[in-house]
Amino acid sequence: MAVKIRLQRFGSNKRPFYRVVASESTKSRDGKFLEILGTYDPLIGKVAVDATKAQQWLDNGAQPTDTVKSLFKKYSVLNK
């Protein structure tokens, strides 16, 4: 089972809101997930992620998508 840390889209048209979730790579973008790690609001540029949960998933082999990786770097969610 390959686990990815990715964004799950919520919100309405032209008002996006995302959850940062850990999910299996075979599931759809808005499908079933394993755990909610946080949220991302691109309209105000706010990222709220539980860093301990995210680090735990990364330590267990989860791979972040390119978008999530850039968000983590930009907002310094994980101090690596």
Number of C-alpha atoms within 10 A of each C-alpha: 8 10 20 23 27 24 24 21 14 13 10 8 6 7 10 13 16 17 20 23 25 26 25 19 16 11 12 11 15 13 10 13 19 12 14 18 20 18 18 21 16 12 10 7 8 11 20 14 19 15 15 12 15 23 15 11 19 16 10 10 12 20 18 21 13 11 12 18 15 12 14 17 13 10 12 11 18 14 8 5
